[in-house]
Amino acid sequence: MITFLEKVKEKINEKIHPEQLQVIDNSSLHIKHKSFQPNKFHLKIVLKSEKLKSMSKIESHKIIYAALKDEMKNKIHALEIVIK
């Protein structure tokens, strides 16, 4: 069975085709936060993409958010993006 993190990786790979991709679940770091929801993830995405790096930060983030549209609505509470 595919895990949620694998699904996120799959969607980013399909839409963006980065040279490298790492998806990190940082949810455990936010357990004590007031707005913490155990059924939602705090993710950090680190990717190397010449395509995204050549764009403005806003444009590149829009592409990532669009690729994860459904996940952002239902399963992701916070998303940190690092483009190398």
BELBELMO-V764659 format. One record per pair of residues at least 6 apart in sequence whose ideal C-beta (glycine too) atoms are under 7 Angstrom apart, sorted by the first residue. I is the first residue (numbers start at 0). J is the second residue. D is the distance in Angstrom with one decimal. If there is no record, write none. Layout:
I J D
I J D
This chain:
3 40 6.9
3 74 6.3
4 22 5.0
4 24 6.1
7 22 5.2
7 42 6.9
7 67 6.4
7 70 6.2
8 20 6.0
8 22 5.3
10 66 5.2
10 67 6.1
11 17 6.8
11 20 5.9
11 63 6.9
11 66 5.6
12 20 6.4
14 66 4.0
15 48 6.1
15 51 6.8
15 62 6.5
15 66 6.4
17 46 4.2
17 47 5.9
17 48 4.1
18 47 4.5
18 48 6.3
18 49 7.0
19 46 6.3
19 47 4.0
20 46 4.8
21 45 4.4
22 42 6.2
22 44 5.6
23 42 6.7
23 43 4.3
24 40 6.0
24 42 6.2
25 41 4.6
25 42 6.7
25 43 5.4
26 40 5.3
26 41 4.7
28 41 6.9
29 35 5.4
29 41 4.9
36 76 5.9
39 74 6.1
39 75 6.4
39 76 3.8
40 74 5.9
40 75 5.2
40 76 6.4
41 76 5.8
41 77 4.4
42 75 5.9
42 78 5.4
43 79 4.2
44 63 6.9
44 78 6.8
44 80 5.2
45 81 4.5
46 82 6.1
47 83 4.5
48 82 6.3
51 59 4.0
51 62 6.8
51 82 5.1
52 82 5.7
59 82 5.8
60 80 5.8
63 80 5.9
64 71 6.2
67 75 6.7
